[in-house]
Amino acid sequence: QVQLVESGGGLVQAGGSLRLSCAASGSIIRINYMGWYRQAPGKQRELVASINSGGSTKFGDSVKGRFTISRDSAKNTVHLQMNSLEPDDTAVYYCNIGALLSSMLSEFWGQGTQVTVSS
């Protein structure tokens, strides 16, 4: 089984910054990708950013140029640096990974961490 521990959420004023981290542990052979999604009240869950084992990244259109994502493969950790935060960034942020366990690639989700941006 895999455990994802998220940290770094909180309350920040518009224009401020936050850094989210997610550490994965368990019977992991290899992590293929790590990333973050978010879900605001009344809206669908959407991709924020992801990074694969080769270092290639993807970003949601609304965060391009403001957010960066990085991973520490040795520690199975992914970080999301969020700058120039806006009230529309308010949401629950979920860590997401695709990991190889035994012979099967599976997807896992964190429990979510609240990010609130005040105007």
Secondary structure, DSSP 8 states (H G I E B T S, - for coil): -EEEEEE--EEEETT--EEEEEEEEES-SEEEEEEEEEE-TTS--EEEEEEETT--EEE-GGGTTTEEEEEEGGGTEEEEEE-S--GGG-EEEEEEEEEEETTEEEEEE---EEEEEE-
